[in-house]
């Protein structure tokens, strides 16, 4: 299982990559703007890299309901941040946006991945990524970002999520994005009850079976609080448990607030998968990386 991010190509059979979360929002559900100041933001990025982040994911609008953020405001939040990160750190950069215009400016600033939680609702999203040579995340969502969906109903939860993501992957292929530039995300807590999100996490291997790298975004989310009765600031252990389960189930990228602990747990999960025969090879501590197109 390969993933191309810019000029890098990662062999995800070695271990999952860890994506460090960097919010450029004053109202994030988890950090509540703790790193809103630009110097604080850069300090946080430096810490994530030191802790072993393979990717940095920059978002300028939170997924849940909140105050309106215009396109120009989102650009102002994320583009200078990506420019600053690109000049300081040698890691792939991701932009967490569902707007094609924002993604396009982020690619020009140095981002190589578009993390879109809308399921490519913007018809220009995939063409923008293809033109920039970027990768994309296809995420399942029932409605649209920023709208509450308190009573979602599915006849076949896993089947519907799989079909939706397979369709989005086909859209990406039609736009010119190959398999190694598309990730799938079940969209935990997006149009799902806590029980539904827990079920999708437990069955992550069914998404991996579609043949694309899977991104797990479970860190500190509400369904984990529901599972263990913990408030948002007390879900670290639950998040690490979720990351271990996802890593063992075949998720290729783990999006995390606590990069240091997640990096350690996914290395263990990858080693256990190899020993169980799920993958083959030795157990190096680093994911193998080559220039894009260098491993086929």
RODO-2510 file (C-alpha; in nm, 4 decimals, decimal comma):
residues 296
     n   res          X          Y          Z
     1     x     0,0000     0,0000     0,0000
     2     x     0,1664     0,3185    -0,1221
     3     x     0,0861     0,6837    -0,0588
     4     x     0,2309     0,9677    -0,2671
     5     x     0,2579     1,3063    -0,0991
     6     x     0,4297     1,5553    -0,3233
     7     x     0,7677     1,4104    -0,4194
     8     x     0,7584     1,1470    -0,1454
     9     x     0,6171     0,7976    -0,1785
    10     x     0,5492     0,6076     0,1456
    11     x     0,5220     0,2330     0,1871
    12     x     0,2429     0,2043     0,4431
    13     x     0,3129    -0,1650     0,4946
    14     x     0,6015    -0,0540     0,7145
    15     x     0,3845     0,1383     0,9587
    16     x     0,1027     0,3942     0,9544
    17     x     0,1989     0,7573     0,9176
    18     x     0,1059     0,9991     1,1962
    19     x    -0,0645     1,3235     1,0974
    20     x    -0,0263     1,5988     1,3546
    21     x    -0,3255     1,8305     1,3974
    22     x    -0,2614     2,2053     1,3761
    23     x    -0,5668     2,4247     1,4236
    24     x    -0,5733     2,7810     1,2951
    25     x    -0,9095     2,8380     1,4619
    26     x    -1,0016     3,0206     1,7820
    27     x    -1,2857     2,7747     1,8537
    28     x    -1,1522     2,4228     1,8029
    29     x    -1,3478     2,1609     1,9973
    30     x    -1,0272     2,0334     2,1565
    31     x    -0,7729     2,3115     2,2070
    32     x    -1,0241     2,6018     2,2034
    33     x    -0,7761     2,8377     2,0400
    34     x    -0,4771     2,7583     2,2611
    35     x    -0,2457     2,7881     1,9576
    36     x    -0,4301     3,0710     1,7822
    37     x    -0,1372     3,3111     1,8197
    38     x     0,1008     3,2648     1,5267
    39     x     0,4118     3,2214     1,7411
    40     x     0,2250     2,9672     1,9546
    41     x     0,1144     2,7909     1,6369
    42     x     0,4735     2,7612     1,5120
    43     x     0,5916     2,6411     1,8510
    44     x     0,3212     2,3736     1,8457
    45     x     0,4282     2,2680     1,4942
    46     x     0,7890     2,2382     1,6071
    47     x     0,6798     2,0181     1,8963
    48     x     0,4710     1,7935     1,6715
    49     x     0,7672     1,7445     1,4392
    50     x     0,9969     1,6702     1,7314
    51     x     0,7432     1,4137     1,8545
    52     x     0,7561     1,2304     1,5228
    53     x     0,4794     1,3737     1,3031
    54     x     0,5044     1,2483     0,9458
    55     x     0,2459     1,5005     0,8168
    56     x     0,1148     1,8322     0,9500
    57     x    -0,2553     1,9044     0,8897
    58     x    -0,3565     2,2717     0,8992
    59     x    -0,7233     2,3672     0,9309
    60     x    -0,8821     2,7105     0,9411
    61     x    -1,2475     2,6202     1,0034
    62     x    -1,3743     2,3691     1,2566
    63     x    -1,5990     2,0904     1,1308
    64     x    -1,8866     2,1528     1,3703
    65     x    -2,1351     2,4394     1,3943
    66     x    -1,9889     2,7809     1,4717
    67     x    -1,9453     3,1367     1,3555
    68     x    -1,9262     3,1894     0,9794
    69     x    -1,5773     3,1923     0,8309
    70     x    -1,5575     3,3464     0,4842
    71     x    -1,3296     3,2194     0,2106
    72     x    -1,0981     3,5176     0,2521
    73     x    -1,0817     3,4636     0,6281
    74     x    -0,9987     3,0968     0,5827
    75     x    -0,7260     3,1804     0,3318
    76     x    -0,5818     3,4375     0,5711
    77     x    -0,5712     3,1757     0,8448
    78     x    -0,4170     2,8839     0,6587
    79     x    -0,2063     3,0077     0,3664
    80     x     0,0513     3,2116     0,5646
    81     x     0,0651     2,9244     0,8121
    82     x     0,1450     2,6727     0,5385
    83     x     0,4050     2,9063     0,3892
    84     x     0,5724     2,9373     0,7290
    85     x     0,5665     2,5623     0,7887
    86     x     0,7043     2,4873     0,4408
    87     x     1,0000     2,7154     0,5058
    88     x     1,0763     2,5609     0,8445
    89     x     0,9975     2,1875     0,8419
    90     x     1,0752     1,9062     0,6001
    91     x     0,7423     1,7218     0,6297
    92     x     0,4443     1,6980     0,3919
    93     x     0,1746     1,9542     0,4634
    94     x    -0,2001     1,8968     0,4482
    95     x    -0,4750     2,1576     0,4278
    96     x    -0,7976     2,0697     0,6082
    97     x    -1,0572     2,2444     0,3901
    98     x    -1,3598     2,1589     0,1788
    99     x    -1,3232     2,4705    -0,0407
   100     x    -1,1403     2,4248    -0,3703
   101     x    -1,0265     2,7874    -0,3829
   102     x    -0,8660     2,7611    -0,0386
   103     x    -0,7059     2,4279    -0,1270
   104     x    -0,5640     2,5748    -0,4488
   105     x    -0,3950     2,8605    -0,2654
   106     x    -0,2689     2,6187    -0,0018
   107     x    -0,1131     2,3966    -0,2707
   108     x     0,0622     2,7006    -0,4169
   109     x     0,1960     2,7757    -0,0680
   110     x     0,3382     2,4264    -0,0199
   111     x     0,0591     2,1870     0,0795
   112     x     0,0534     1,8468    -0,0928
   113     x    -0,2662     1,6981     0,0531
   114     x    -0,6257     1,8226     0,0591
   115     x    -0,8156     1,6877     0,3600
   116     x    -1,1797     1,7396     0,2590
   117     x    -1,4530     1,6351     0,5050
   118     x    -1,7333     1,7213     0,2612
   119     x    -1,6907     1,4279     0,0245
   120     x    -1,5801     1,6561    -0,2609
   121     x    -1,8959     1,8654    -0,2496
   122     x    -1,7111     2,1469    -0,4289
   123     x    -1,6963     2,0345    -0,7944
   124     x    -1,3639     2,2144    -0,8409
   125     x    -1,1921     2,0337    -0,5528
   126     x    -1,0591     1,7336    -0,7418
   127     x    -0,9507     1,9286    -1,0524
   128     x    -0,7587     2,1681    -0,8262
   129     x    -0,5791     1,8798    -0,6586
   130     x    -0,5030     1,7094    -0,9886
   131     x    -0,3626     2,0305    -1,1366
   132     x    -0,1343     2,0753    -0,8358
   133     x    -0,0237     1,7113    -0,8214
   134     x    -0,1706     1,6869    -0,4720
   135     x    -0,3312     1,3941    -0,2913
   136     x    -0,6797     1,4082    -0,1383
   137     x    -0,8838     1,2619     0,1458
   138     x    -1,2290     1,1320     0,0533
   139     x    -1,4376     1,1558     0,3707
   140     x    -1,7861     1,0207     0,4329
   141     x    -2,0385     1,2734     0,5602
   142     x    -2,4168     1,2455     0,5575
   143     x    -2,5073     1,6129     0,5239
   144     x    -2,2516     1,8946     0,4908
   145     x    -1,9819     2,0299     0,7245
   146     x    -2,0803     2,2675     1,0045
   147     x    -2,4410     2,1400     1,0300
   148     x    -2,5540     1,9247     1,3214
   149     x    -2,6884     1,5803     1,2286
   150     x    -2,8198     1,4490     1,5615
   151     x    -3,0412     1,1628     1,4385
   152     x    -2,8697     0,9940     1,1417
   153     x    -3,0325     0,6819     1,0019
   154     x    -2,8718     0,4139     0,7853
   155     x    -3,0125     0,0882     0,6571
   156     x    -2,6624    -0,0605     0,6253
   157     x    -2,4056     0,1624     0,7932
   158     x    -2,0864    -0,0077     0,6780
   159     x    -2,2218    -0,0862     0,3328
   160     x    -2,3364     0,2710     0,2732
   161     x    -2,0085     0,4213     0,3948
   162     x    -1,8075     0,1822     0,1782
   163     x    -2,0195     0,2547    -0,1297
   164     x    -1,9955     0,6301    -0,0752
   165     x    -1,6176     0,6210    -0,0398
   166     x    -1,5734     0,3886    -0,3366
   167     x    -1,7775     0,6339    -0,5442
   168     x    -1,5635     0,9287    -0,4295
   169     x    -1,2489     0,7343    -0,5105
   170     x    -1,3889     0,6772    -0,8591
   171     x    -1,4529     1,0519    -0,8915
   172     x    -1,0884     1,1118    -0,7986
   173     x    -0,9716     0,8596    -1,0579
   174     x    -1,1831     1,0301    -1,3240
   175     x    -1,0166     1,3610    -1,2284
   176     x    -0,6748     1,2060    -1,2839
   177     x    -0,5767     1,1095    -0,9301
   178     x    -0,4295     0,7622    -0,9012
   179     x    -0,4802     0,5189    -0,6139
   180     x    -0,1646     0,6327    -0,4420
   181     x    -0,3009     0,9865    -0,4135
   182     x    -0,6390     0,9078    -0,2541
   183     x    -0,7102     0,8326     0,1116
   184     x    -1,0430     0,7177     0,2555
   185     x    -1,1888     0,8462     0,5839
   186     x    -1,5010     0,6983     0,7477
   187     x    -1,5897     1,0401     0,8928
   188     x    -1,6281     0,9384     1,2564
   189     x    -1,8708     1,1691     1,4407
   190     x    -1,9779     1,3254     1,1081
   191     x    -2,3402     1,2235     1,0622
   192     x    -2,3016     0,9225     1,2904
   193     x    -2,4187     0,8460     1,6400
   194     x    -2,1453     0,7510     1,8869
   195     x    -2,2403     0,3858     1,8489
   196     x    -2,2106     0,4141     1,4695
   197     x    -1,8678     0,5748     1,4918
   198     x    -1,7519     0,3043     1,7293
   199     x    -1,8746     0,0362     1,4894
   200     x    -1,6932     0,1936     1,1951
   201     x    -1,3725     0,2164     1,3956
   202     x    -1,4029    -0,1494     1,4920
   203     x    -1,4472    -0,2467     1,1261
   204     x    -1,1756    -0,0249     0,9790
   205     x    -1,0344    -0,3277     0,7987
   206     x    -1,3435    -0,3307     0,5756
   207     x    -1,2504     0,0145     0,4460
   208     x    -0,8861    -0,0832     0,4005
   209     x    -1,0092    -0,3748     0,1890
   210     x    -1,1236    -0,1251    -0,0769
   211     x    -0,7577    -0,0965    -0,1756
   212     x    -0,6877     0,2645    -0,0807
   213     x    -0,4972     0,4019     0,2188
   214     x    -0,7337     0,4735     0,5079
   215     x    -0,7064     0,7836     0,7251
   216     x    -0,8309     0,7421     1,0822
   217     x    -0,9546     1,0640     1,2444
   218     x    -1,0693     0,9631     1,5917
   219     x    -0,8503     1,1715     1,8215
   220     x    -1,0435     1,3035     2,1238
   221     x    -1,3750     1,2792     1,9394
   222     x    -1,7162     1,2637     2,1016
   223     x    -1,7810     0,8955     2,0442
   224     x    -1,4731     0,8132     2,2514
   225     x    -1,6173     1,0194     2,5350
   226     x    -1,9423     0,8255     2,4995
   227     x    -1,7562     0,4955     2,5156
   228     x    -1,5606     0,5728     2,8318
   229     x    -1,7575     0,8555     2,9956
   230     x    -1,4773     1,1085     2,9569
   231     x    -1,4980     1,4811     2,8870
   232     x    -1,3073     1,6223     2,5914
   233     x    -0,9927     1,7003     2,7904
   234     x    -0,9803     1,3507     2,9388
   235     x    -0,9843     1,1351     2,6252
   236     x    -0,6119     1,0866     2,5691
   237     x    -0,6086     0,7205     2,6748
   238     x    -0,9216     0,6488     2,4719
   239     x    -0,7637     0,8151     2,1682
   240     x    -0,4479     0,6062     2,1997
   241     x    -0,6592     0,2904     2,2246
   242     x    -0,8477     0,3909     1,9096
   243     x    -0,5222     0,4579     1,7264
   244     x    -0,3860     0,1175     1,8250
   245     x    -0,7017    -0,0532     1,7005
   246     x    -0,6984     0,1432     1,3753
   247     x    -0,3313     0,0752     1,3166
   248     x    -0,3764    -0,2973     1,3656
   249     x    -0,6851    -0,2948     1,1397
   250     x    -0,4844    -0,1511     0,8507
   251     x    -0,5361     0,2266     0,8659
   252     x    -0,2458     0,3900     0,6843
   253     x    -0,2567     0,7403     0,8352
   254     x    -0,3565     0,8256     1,1928
   255     x    -0,4595     1,1862     1,2571
   256     x    -0,3673     1,2768     1,6133
   257     x    -0,3359     1,5508     1,8709
   258     x    -0,0850     1,3507     2,0780
   259     x     0,1729     1,2639     1,8124
   260     x     0,4385     1,1254     2,0451
   261     x     0,2182     0,8588     2,2018
   262     x     0,0470     0,7802     1,8721
   263     x     0,3792     0,7311     1,6928
   264     x     0,4794     0,4747     1,9538
   265     x     0,1509     0,2870     1,9454
   266     x     0,1330     0,2617     1,5654
   267     x     0,4849     0,1207     1,5545
   268     x     0,3715    -0,1528     1,7945
   269     x     0,0529    -0,2109     1,5918
   270     x     0,2524    -0,2403     1,2701
   271     x     0,4937    -0,4889     1,4275
   272     x     0,2030    -0,7004     1,5509
   273     x     0,0418    -0,6965     1,2059
   274     x     0,3633    -0,8221     1,0539
   275     x     0,3935    -1,0983     1,3115
   276     x     0,0319    -1,2021     1,2526
   277     x     0,0973    -1,2355     0,8805
   278     x    -0,1178    -0,9360     0,7820
   279     x     0,1897    -0,7833     0,6165
   280     x     0,5369    -0,9135     0,5466
   281     x     0,8880    -0,7935     0,6117
   282     x     1,0999    -0,6866     0,9061
   283     x     1,0062    -0,4275     1,1639
   284     x     1,1915    -0,1012     1,1033
   285     x     1,1073     0,2029     1,3129
   286     x     1,0632     0,4310     1,0118
   287     x     0,8193     0,4124     0,7230
   288     x     1,0115     0,3642     0,4015
   289     x     1,0021     0,6676     0,1785
   290     x     1,1221     0,7168    -0,1773
   291     x     1,0775     0,9812    -0,4435
   292     x     0,7265     0,9692    -0,5902
   293     x     0,7062     0,6973    -0,8488
   294     x     1,0213     0,5380    -0,7111
   295     x     0,8528     0,2263    -0,5685
   296     x     0,6055     0,0284    -0,7735
***
